Amino acid sequence: MKPGAFRLQAMVCMAATVTVLATGMAIAGNPTGAPEDWPMPLKDDSPFSLLLLDRFEYGDSDDGNSRLWDAQGWYGGDYNKLWVKTEGEGPTGESLEVAETQLLYNRTFSPFWGWQTGVRYDIRPGEEDVAYAVFGLQGLAPQWFESDLALFVSEDGDASLRGEFEYDLLLTQRLKLQPRLEFNVSAEDVPELGVGSGLSNTEAGLRLRYEIRRELAPYVGVRWERLYGDTRDMARAAGEDTSRTSLVIGLRAWF
């Protein structure tokens, strides 16, 4: 464990504990869970659930074929939810490069935004698994951009930031074009994960989907991936590609 990592872990655990206790006390004092300054608080006594398979796709590039999934789901009321996120990717016919799962508590603080805190666990076949504390913000930005920002602090004290943004452009009632952007930033070099400090990578995509039903939509598109800075240098030293363009075909569904 890196010097000072134990102290950082203790601070993270304390912060998470204080957050959970404070939220619990707030809910106890306000059973509906609604902020007191909201003009028309909703009744939060009926739980709901949703499972969204945002991307389930096959990609074809000059470097070979790949597979990818990205899904999330939640259960709870209007203000307090249990949120689960999972994603993974890797070349077809081989082991996954990484499979990630997040278990989060979501607290809605405005009609379109919620704070999230919890844990993330990465399974890396052939390498050591990694656990993280998660502090995030998810919701709809102005102009209806779906936004997901998260700060991750690993068990060794390494901090990183991820941002994901999506937008649905309605072409017809059933045909939609979705631009997507993801970036990852690391606070320090993590050689064992092949990650350098600063902006480490971006992934941009453009997908055209047709909704057979609102809940079921196949799509085609293109995905661009690129590494930067020290992360790019580490990949080059390992003989790996630093950018890739893939044609993709996939399915989006929700239940």
ZIKAVEN-V200133 format. One record per residue. N is the residue number from 1. RES is the residue in three letters. BURIAL is + if it has 9 or more other ideal C-beta (glycine too) atoms within 8 Angstrom, else -. Layout:
n=N res=RES burial=BURIAL
n=N res=RES burial=BURIAL
This chain:
n=1 res=MET burial=-
n=2 res=LYS burial=-
n=3 res=PRO burial=-
n=4 res=GLY burial=-
n=5 res=ALA burial=+
n=6 res=PHE burial=-
n=7 res=ARG burial=-
n=8 res=LEU burial=+
n=9 res=GLN burial=+
n=10 res=ALA burial=-
n=11 res=MET burial=-
n=12 res=VAL burial=+
n=13 res=CYS burial=+
n=14 res=MET burial=-
n=15 res=ALA burial=-
n=16 res=ALA burial=+
n=17 res=THR burial=-
n=18 res=VAL burial=-
n=19 res=THR burial=+
n=20 res=VAL burial=+
n=21 res=LEU burial=-
n=22 res=ALA burial=-
n=23 res=THR burial=+
n=24 res=GLY burial=-
n=25 res=MET burial=-
n=26 res=ALA burial=-
n=27 res=ILE burial=+
n=28 res=ALA burial=-
n=29 res=GLY burial=-
n=30 res=ASN burial=+
n=31 res=PRO burial=-
n=32 res=THR burial=+
n=33 res=GLY burial=+
n=34 res=ALA burial=+
n=35 res=PRO burial=-
n=36 res=GLU burial=-
n=37 res=ASP burial=-
n=38 res=TRP burial=-
n=39 res=PRO burial=-
n=40 res=MET burial=-
n=41 res=PRO burial=-
n=42 res=LEU burial=-
n=43 res=LYS burial=-
n=44 res=ASP burial=+
n=45 res=ASP burial=-
n=46 res=SER burial=-
n=47 res=PRO burial=-
n=48 res=PHE burial=-
n=49 res=SER burial=-
n=50 res=LEU burial=-
n=51 res=LEU burial=+
n=52 res=LEU burial=+
n=53 res=LEU burial=+
n=54 res=ASP burial=-
n=55 res=ARG burial=+
n=56 res=PHE burial=+
n=57 res=GLU burial=+
n=58 res=TYR burial=+
n=59 res=GLY burial=+
n=60 res=ASP burial=-
n=61 res=SER burial=+
n=62 res=ASP burial=-
n=63 res=ASP burial=-
n=64 res=GLY burial=-
n=65 res=ASN burial=+
n=66 res=SER burial=+
n=67 res=ARG burial=+
n=68 res=LEU burial=+
n=69 res=TRP burial=+
n=70 res=ASP burial=+
n=71 res=ALA burial=+
n=72 res=GLN burial=+
n=73 res=GLY burial=+
n=74 res=TRP burial=+
n=75 res=TYR burial=-
n=76 res=GLY burial=+
n=77 res=GLY burial=+
n=78 res=ASP burial=-
n=79 res=TYR burial=+
n=80 res=ASN burial=+
n=81 res=LYS burial=+
n=82 res=LEU burial=+
n=83 res=TRP burial=+
n=84 res=VAL burial=+
n=85 res=LYS burial=+
n=86 res=THR burial=+
n=87 res=GLU burial=+
n=88 res=GLY burial=+
n=89 res=GLU burial=+
n=90 res=GLY burial=+
n=91 res=PRO burial=+
n=92 res=THR burial=+
n=93 res=GLY burial=-
n=94 res=GLU burial=-
n=95 res=SER burial=-
n=96 res=LEU burial=+
n=97 res=GLU burial=+
n=98 res=VAL burial=+
n=99 res=ALA burial=+
n=100 res=GLU burial=+
n=101 res=THR burial=+
n=102 res=GLN burial=+
n=103 res=LEU burial=-
n=104 res=LEU burial=+
n=105 res=TYR burial=+
n=106 res=ASN burial=+
n=107 res=ARG burial=+
n=108 res=THR burial=+
n=109 res=PHE burial=-
n=110 res=SER burial=-
n=111 res=PRO burial=-
n=112 res=PHE burial=-
n=113 res=TRP burial=+
n=114 res=GLY burial=+
n=115 res=TRP burial=+
n=116 res=GLN burial=+
n=117 res=THR burial=+
n=118 res=GLY burial=+
n=119 res=VAL burial=+
n=120 res=ARG burial=+
n=121 res=TYR burial=+
n=122 res=ASP burial=+
n=123 res=ILE burial=+
n=124 res=ARG burial=+
n=125 res=PRO burial=-
n=126 res=GLY burial=-
n=127 res=GLU burial=-
n=128 res=GLU burial=-
n=129 res=ASP burial=-
n=130 res=VAL burial=+
n=131 res=ALA burial=+
n=132 res=TYR burial=+
n=133 res=ALA burial=+
n=134 res=VAL burial=+
n=135 res=PHE burial=-
n=136 res=GLY burial=+
n=137 res=LEU burial=+
n=138 res=GLN burial=+
n=139 res=GLY burial=+
n=140 res=LEU burial=-
n=141 res=ALA burial=+
n=142 res=PRO burial=-
n=143 res=GLN burial=-
n=144 res=TRP burial=-
n=145 res=PHE burial=+
n=146 res=GLU burial=+
n=147 res=SER burial=+
n=148 res=ASP burial=+
n=149 res=LEU burial=+
n=150 res=ALA burial=+
n=151 res=LEU burial=+
n=152 res=PHE burial=+
n=153 res=VAL burial=+
n=154 res=SER burial=+
n=155 res=GLU burial=+
n=156 res=ASP burial=-
n=157 res=GLY burial=+
n=158 res=ASP burial=+
n=159 res=ALA burial=+
n=160 res=SER burial=+
n=161 res=LEU burial=+
n=162 res=ARG burial=+
n=163 res=GLY burial=+
n=164 res=GLU burial=+
n=165 res=PHE burial=+
n=166 res=GLU burial=+
n=167 res=TYR burial=+
n=168 res=ASP burial=-
n=169 res=LEU burial=-
n=170 res=LEU burial=-
n=171 res=LEU burial=-
n=172 res=THR burial=-
n=173 res=GLN burial=-
n=174 res=ARG burial=-
n=175 res=LEU burial=+
n=176 res=LYS burial=+
n=177 res=LEU burial=+
n=178 res=GLN burial=+
n=179 res=PRO burial=+
n=180 res=ARG burial=+
n=181 res=LEU burial=+
n=182 res=GLU burial=+
n=183 res=PHE burial=+
n=184 res=ASN burial=+
n=185 res=VAL burial=+
n=186 res=SER burial=+
n=187 res=ALA burial=-
n=188 res=GLU burial=-
n=189 res=ASP burial=-
n=190 res=VAL burial=+
n=191 res=PRO burial=-
n=192 res=GLU burial=-
n=193 res=LEU burial=-
n=194 res=GLY burial=+
n=195 res=VAL burial=+
n=196 res=GLY burial=+
n=197 res=SER burial=-
n=198 res=GLY burial=+
n=199 res=LEU burial=+
n=200 res=SER burial=+
n=201 res=ASN burial=+
n=202 res=THR burial=+
n=203 res=GLU burial=+
n=204 res=ALA burial=+
n=205 res=GLY burial=+
n=206 res=LEU burial=+
n=207 res=ARG burial=+
n=208 res=LEU burial=+
n=209 res=ARG burial=+
n=210 res=TYR burial=+
n=211 res=GLU burial=+
n=212 res=ILE burial=-
n=213 res=ARG burial=-
n=214 res=ARG burial=-
n=215 res=GLU burial=-
n=216 res=LEU burial=+
n=217 res=ALA burial=+
n=218 res=PRO burial=+
n=219 res=TYR burial=+
n=220 res=VAL burial=+
n=221 res=GLY burial=+
n=222 res=VAL burial=+
n=223 res=ARG burial=+
n=224 res=TRP burial=+
n=225 res=GLU burial=+
n=226 res=ARG burial=+
n=227 res=LEU burial=+
n=228 res=TYR burial=+
n=229 res=GLY burial=+
n=230 res=ASP burial=+
n=231 res=THR burial=+
n=232 res=ARG burial=+
n=233 res=ASP burial=+
n=234 res=MET burial=+
n=235 res=ALA burial=+
n=236 res=ARG burial=+
n=237 res=ALA burial=-
n=238 res=ALA burial=-
n=239 res=GLY burial=-
n=240 res=GLU burial=-
n=241 res=ASP burial=-
n=242 res=THR burial=-
n=243 res=SER burial=-
n=244 res=ARG burial=+
n=245 res=THR burial=+
n=246 res=SER burial=+
n=247 res=LEU burial=+
n=248 res=VAL burial=+
n=249 res=ILE burial=-
n=250 res=GLY burial=+
n=251 res=LEU burial=+
n=252 res=ARG burial=+
n=253 res=ALA burial=+
n=254 res=TRP burial=-
n=255 res=PHE burial=-
